[in-house]
Amino acid sequence: MTSLREKMAGFDLAKGVRATSAAGRPAFPFASMRTLAESRHKPTRFDYVNIDPPPNTNVPRVNGTWDSEAQGVQYIGNLMYLVTKNAVWVTQILPGPTLDAIGGTQRVWEGLTEYFGRKHLRDTEAEAGPKHMGAPALFRRFLLVPAEGVDGEFLWHIRPGVDRVTKVQWVWILDLATLRYAGRIALDSATSRINDELPWLAVSEETGLLYTSRYNTNRKDTRRYTSEISVFRLPDKLWEMADNPSLPLAGGMAIDEVASYPTLQAEFLGEVPIVQEGERLNLRKVTGGALSLSGNLYLAYQNIWNSKTRSVEDDWGLIGIDALTGRVFAYASVKLDASDLQGVAVHGDYVSVCAWEFDVEPNEYQVAHFRAVGALP
């Protein structure tokens, strides 16, 4: 049965006709005329504000198992959620009521930062199954965490009575209040071509659209680049789960596949090309992305392909992209003393980029904050 949300996807309330995007009609990124109007006012630039947490902030750990690379952050109120390669952490960044430990863990101090909870992958070297988490996204009461590394096959339910076997990328569903596991979402990697790594997620709470892209690094001396953003539709079941106050949540410290918790599917809708001045923009090492309330996408990357010189340029950058057309509307150079750029977060009028330093022991991370100028992000 077609849901109301599916029926309304891409419906232009002003004209009474179905509108479309560069990724096709089902991927129209607005559910209201208000959001569509707000999205037409774009920031003109990003002004650097500060770095907080600052450089030399240790990646949190309890023992060596969780001493790993920072992947990305998200913000809610006075809390910051940090995802590392194999764990999820939460810490308080602004004054407020003292937090109780969540996620079934004791408090952990790292320098001047106190962490109040964590969830971790049980087996980070598994032959099959998630073994590397990426930059997260927020969706209502959930933290959605990409968990790349699945090599096995999955029985994909195309429609009632029609199935096929395919390979998938997984997305963990974690409850923000407890960090407890609530289920997982499968992304069809064969159809979407997100078949190497799943570095980041961005989600619209208005439309239920999920955005991600390839990471694209050199493999076997073959250069591959990111020139489009893949668009999926979150399953309706996730909305129902978010509205369920008695939603069953898995206990325990580890994030595991639990048969009694739902396995959902996100439908692949199409791709939005990344376009600058009328030409495709080819990015390498796309490590983070976020979607603003205005329906704009923001990407962090570390290299760019120069079509004129036919060479790769080292250019740590933050760009704003129109989710409707794929047009780049703003750029900032991200100059940080770190080894890798990672995830992106949008909160208030800030666009923030996480970076990771692996040339020191223990590993360190920092988050650079930029203010969007000219309009809200």
ChimeraX attribute file (.defattr): number of C-alpha atoms within 10 A of each C-alpha:
attribute: neighborCount
match mode: 1-to-1
recipient: residues
	/A:1	4
	/A:2	6
	/A:3	8
	/A:4	9
	/A:5	12
	/A:6	15
	/A:7	11
	/A:8	15
	/A:9	22
	/A:10	23
	/A:11	21
	/A:12	18
	/A:13	13
	/A:14	8
	/A:15	8
	/A:16	8
	/A:17	10
	/A:18	15
	/A:19	18
	/A:20	18
	/A:21	19
	/A:22	15
	/A:23	23
	/A:24	16
	/A:25	16
	/A:26	23
	/A:27	28
	/A:28	25
	/A:29	28
	/A:30	26
	/A:31	19
	/A:32	15
	/A:33	13
	/A:34	10
	/A:35	15
	/A:36	16
	/A:37	11
	/A:38	16
	/A:39	22
	/A:40	13
	/A:41	13
	/A:42	20
	/A:43	20
	/A:44	15
	/A:45	18
	/A:46	22
	/A:47	14
	/A:48	17
	/A:49	12
	/A:50	13
	/A:51	16
	/A:52	15
	/A:53	17
	/A:54	13
	/A:55	18
	/A:56	17
	/A:57	20
	/A:58	24
	/A:59	24
	/A:60	28
	/A:61	20
	/A:62	14
	/A:63	7
	/A:64	8
	/A:65	14
	/A:66	20
	/A:67	20
	/A:68	20
	/A:69	25
	/A:70	32
	/A:71	30
	/A:72	35
	/A:73	27
	/A:74	23
	/A:75	19
	/A:76	11
	/A:77	10
	/A:78	12
	/A:79	16
	/A:80	17
	/A:81	23
	/A:82	24
	/A:83	28
	/A:84	27
	/A:85	21
	/A:86	26
	/A:87	28
	/A:88	28
	/A:89	23
	/A:90	26
	/A:91	21
	/A:92	20
	/A:93	16
	/A:94	10
	/A:95	8
	/A:96	10
	/A:97	8
	/A:98	8
	/A:99	13
	/A:100	11
	/A:101	17
	/A:102	20
	/A:103	25
	/A:104	17
	/A:105	16
	/A:106	14
	/A:107	16
	/A:108	18
	/A:109	14
	/A:110	13
	/A:111	11
	/A:112	8
	/A:113	15
	/A:114	15
	/A:115	23
	/A:116	21
	/A:117	23
	/A:118	30
	/A:119	25
	/A:120	22
	/A:121	22
	/A:122	16
	/A:123	17
	/A:124	18
	/A:125	12
	/A:126	12
	/A:127	12
	/A:128	12
	/A:129	19
	/A:130	26
	/A:131	18
	/A:132	22
	/A:133	31
	/A:134	29
	/A:135	31
	/A:136	33
	/A:137	28
	/A:138	23
	/A:139	20
	/A:140	16
	/A:141	15
	/A:142	21
	/A:143	23
	/A:144	25
	/A:145	26
	/A:146	29
	/A:147	26
	/A:148	23
	/A:149	23
	/A:150	21
	/A:151	15
	/A:152	12
	/A:153	11
	/A:154	15
	/A:155	11
	/A:156	18
	/A:157	13
	/A:158	11
	/A:159	7
	/A:160	6
	/A:161	6
	/A:162	8
	/A:163	11
	/A:164	9
	/A:165	11
	/A:166	15
	/A:167	19
	/A:168	26
	/A:169	25
	/A:170	25
	/A:171	27
	/A:172	24
	/A:173	25
	/A:174	24
	/A:175	21
	/A:176	20
	/A:177	12
	/A:178	18
	/A:179	27
	/A:180	25
	/A:181	27
	/A:182	23
	/A:183	25
	/A:184	23
	/A:185	22
	/A:186	21
	/A:187	26
	/A:188	23
	/A:189	18
	/A:190	12
	/A:191	15
	/A:192	19
	/A:193	12
	/A:194	22
	/A:195	19
	/A:196	16
	/A:197	22
	/A:198	26
	/A:199	29
	/A:200	31
	/A:201	25
	/A:202	27
	/A:203	28
	/A:204	25
	/A:205	17
	/A:206	14
	/A:207	21
	/A:208	23
	/A:209	24
	/A:210	24
	/A:211	24
	/A:212	24
	/A:213	27
	/A:214	26
	/A:215	22
	/A:216	20
	/A:217	18
	/A:218	12
	/A:219	8
	/A:220	5
	/A:221	7
	/A:222	8
	/A:223	12
	/A:224	17
	/A:225	20
	/A:226	22
	/A:227	19
	/A:228	21
	/A:229	21
	/A:230	20
	/A:231	28
	/A:232	24
	/A:233	23
	/A:234	23
	/A:235	16
	/A:236	16
	/A:237	13
	/A:238	22
	/A:239	15
	/A:240	10
	/A:241	17
	/A:242	15
	/A:243	12
	/A:244	10
	/A:245	7
	/A:246	8
	/A:247	12
	/A:248	14
	/A:249	16
	/A:250	20
	/A:251	14
	/A:252	15
	/A:253	19
	/A:254	19
	/A:255	25
	/A:256	18
	/A:257	15
	/A:258	13
	/A:259	8
	/A:260	11
	/A:261	14
	/A:262	16
	/A:263	18
	/A:264	20
	/A:265	24
	/A:266	18
	/A:267	19
	/A:268	21
	/A:269	19
	/A:270	21
	/A:271	22
	/A:272	24
	/A:273	23
	/A:274	22
	/A:275	19
	/A:276	15
	/A:277	9
	/A:278	9
	/A:279	11
	/A:280	16
	/A:281	21
	/A:282	20
	/A:283	28
	/A:284	24
	/A:285	23
	/A:286	27
	/A:287	29
	/A:288	30
	/A:289	32
	/A:290	31
	/A:291	27
	/A:292	22
	/A:293	18
	/A:294	23
	/A:295	25
	/A:296	25
	/A:297	25
	/A:298	27
	/A:299	27
	/A:300	27
	/A:301	25
	/A:302	19
	/A:303	19
	/A:304	21
	/A:305	20
	/A:306	13
	/A:307	12
	/A:308	6
	/A:309	8
	/A:310	8
	/A:311	10
	/A:312	15
	/A:313	14
	/A:314	12
	/A:315	16
	/A:316	19
	/A:317	20
	/A:318	25
	/A:319	18
	/A:320	28
	/A:321	25
	/A:322	22
	/A:323	28
	/A:324	22
	/A:325	16
	/A:326	25
	/A:327	20
	/A:328	19
	/A:329	17
	/A:330	19
	/A:331	17
	/A:332	16
	/A:333	13
	/A:334	20
	/A:335	11
	/A:336	18
	/A:337	12
	/A:338	17
	/A:339	13
	/A:340	20
	/A:341	30
	/A:342	29
	/A:343	32
	/A:344	33
	/A:345	27
	/A:346	25
	/A:347	18
	/A:348	12
	/A:349	16
	/A:350	21
	/A:351	25
	/A:352	28
	/A:353	29
	/A:354	30
	/A:355	27
	/A:356	29
	/A:357	24
	/A:358	15
	/A:359	10
	/A:360	9
	/A:361	10
	/A:362	17
	/A:363	19
	/A:364	24
	/A:365	28
	/A:366	25
	/A:367	25
	/A:368	22
	/A:369	25
	/A:370	22
	/A:371	22
	/A:372	22
	/A:373	16
	/A:374	12
	/A:375	16
	/A:376	20
	/A:377	28
